[in-house]
Amino acid sequence: MAAYNTMSVEQLTEIKEQLQKEYDTFKAQGLKLDMSRGKPGRDQLDLSVGMMNNLTSDDLVTTASGADTRNYGMLDGIPEAKELFGQLLGVDASQVIIGGNSSLNMMYDTIARAMQFGILGSTPWNKLDKVKFLCPVPGYDRHFAICELFGIEMINIAMDENGPDMDEVERLVSSDASVKGIWCVPKYSNPTGVTYSDEVVKRFAALKPAAKDFRIFWDNAYCVHHLGEEQDELLNLYEEAAKNGNENIVYLFASTSKVTFSGAGVAAMASSPANFKDILQKMTIQTIGYDKINQLRHCKFLKNVEMLQEHMRKHAALIKPKFDAVLDTLSAELDGLGIASWSHPKGGYFISFDTMDGCAERVGQLCKEAGVVLTPVGATFPYGQDPNNRNIRIAPTFPPIGELQQALDLFCICVKIASIEHIIQNSDVICTIPDQVNA
């Protein structure tokens, strides 16, 4: 079929009438389908059920340090967990702090400490007139929500197939001392699936911040979440920063939230020895320690990075068919119409979908009215405001594949209807779809 924006109003009106009939049929079914959050499906969670029975009473007192995991102590985590996450994050185990079940919680606490106490002796952020964060977009809504809660001003940074616009990052970081940090999901980014190029990582490592307390929040949430044998590789930011004498600007985060149990995983952060000491001093007041039994249970189940990767291949076998279903349906229904583009990730949990400028909210509204819940349109931008009203995050993993296919069929109808409405209302509209997400 020809591109929609080359058709006459009469042709488009005829197509819309047919689409409306299909839409009304879906709507009459009273669907309740959810593609709103990047949650593992039940079959993925079942992969880790064996972890619940892998400890005996003797195991609880046989950590590598000989300590009793049932008691107080080991604020920064048991040695086995520190070693495992050190390998994942590419740092020495001595620089790793093991937290509770949520890396988001550790990021929140890190911001809260900076606000209240400052970083390495710097002025607490809550005593400053202005604190700013750089936010690669589209990005992770929960990162943005933390900044908004603490009153931190957010600045959009455009993303392309290599990662954030580093010219703009370098300009802002070097010229403005009120810029205190940047959020990064460097591998299989949420939602675009982009993995930062070697050049981008090296430029991050060589930043020269105007603020001595500037920090890169390197949320490596999807470091082992590949969809197949063809995998992206991510350069080690900490090693590159250390080469520049710049290791203090890096905070690294990861968790097992989408590896084992989303609600009962293990999280970790890592940084330079100076940052490690600074953080641990304040954590000593906050908590006696996190759940060491859960840490040990995870270490006995996952054992090492090689076993963890084998475990993730089982995840990939379950979710890749869902990603394939999304991409196949989008291609079959929307290719050549000139109304949308979408990412083709090699890993992670999302597909980033761009409508024509000005159409995303209408797509979301149509989907909601017909019983399909999407991530709120605009959520992938600070303050929930997509300046071009075009980005939609598709989360394929949670629904069973039959429900997912239903949702996709309806989604494509909604995209077509919204696009036709937009073209008819703006007969001189030019279809402006970013190229990078089709890379």
C-alpha positions, 0 to 999 in steps of 0.5 A: 500500500502507498504511504498514507501521506500520499493519498487523497482525503477521500482515499484516507476516509474510506480506509478509516471507515474500514479501520473503525469497523475493525476497531469497534469489533475489538472494543465490543470484546471488552478486552483487558490487556496490559502492555504497560510495564516491563515485568517478567511473565509467570513462566520467567519467574518459574525459572527461579523457583528452585532457588527457594529450596537450595539452602539448608540450616548448615548453609546459613553459616558457611559464607566465604567469610564463615559468617552467620547470614542469620545475624547482624553484620556485613553491611556491604554484603556477603563476599559471594554476592560482592564477587558475583556483582563485581564480575557483572559490573566490571569492578573489584568485589571490594568496591561493591555494596549489596543492597536489598531487592531494588537497584532503583531503591539504591539510586533513590538513596544515593540521590537522597544522600547527596541532597541531605549530606553532599558527596565527598564533602561537597555542599548538600544539594538541598542547600544549593539554589539549583540542581540539574540532571541530564536525561537521555530521552526517550528514557526510564520514567522512574529515573525522572520521577526521582528527580521530580520528587526532589525538585531537581531540574531535568534537561533532555538529551537526545539519543541516537543509535550510539547513545546520548548526544555527547557534544551536548553532554560535554558542553553542559557538564563542563560549563554549568556547575549546577549540573550534578548528574546524568541518568544512563541505561547504557546497555539495551537502553530503556526503551530504545534498546540502544547500547552505548558505543565505545566512543560514547563510553570513552567520552563519558569517562573523560568528562571534565565536570564544572561540579566536583560532585557530578556523578554518572548514574550508570544503571546497567539494568540489562547487562545480561538480558540478551535476546539471542546469540547476537549480543551487544558489547558494552565498554567498561566505563569504570576502567575507562574513567580510571584511565583518566583519573576520573573514577569518582564520577561513576556510580554503577548499579545492577540487580537480579530483578529480571533475572530471578524474582522481581520482587525478591531479587538482589541489588548492588551498586559499585564505585571508586574506593573514595565513593564506597567509603563515603556511602558506607559511612552514611549507610551505617546509620541507615541500616544494620544490613540487608537480607544476607540469606537472600543474597546467599540463596541467590549465590548458590542458585546462580553460582557464577557469571557463566551459570547466570548467563546460562540461566538468562538463555532460558529467559531469552527462549521465553521472551524472544518469541514475544519480541518477534511477534511485535516486530513481525506484526509491526512490519506486516501492518505498518511498513511502507505507510510512512506513519511510524518507526520502531527499534529492533533491540538485541536485548532488554525489555522494550521496543521504542515506537515512534508515531508521526509527530502529534499522534502518540496521545491519540493512539494511547487514548484509542488503545485504552478505550478498547481495553489495551493499557500502554505505558502512559504516553509521555512517560519516557520523557521528564515531567511526562511531556514528550515535546513531539508527542510521538514516543510509545514504549511497548513492553512485550514480556508480561502478557501471554503471547496470545493476549500480546498478539491481540493487543498488537493487532489492536495497537496497529489499528489505533496507529493507523486511525490516529495517523489518518485523522492527523493527516486529514486534519493537517493536509500539509503535514510532513511525516517526520519519523526519526531514523535512528530507531530503525537502525 
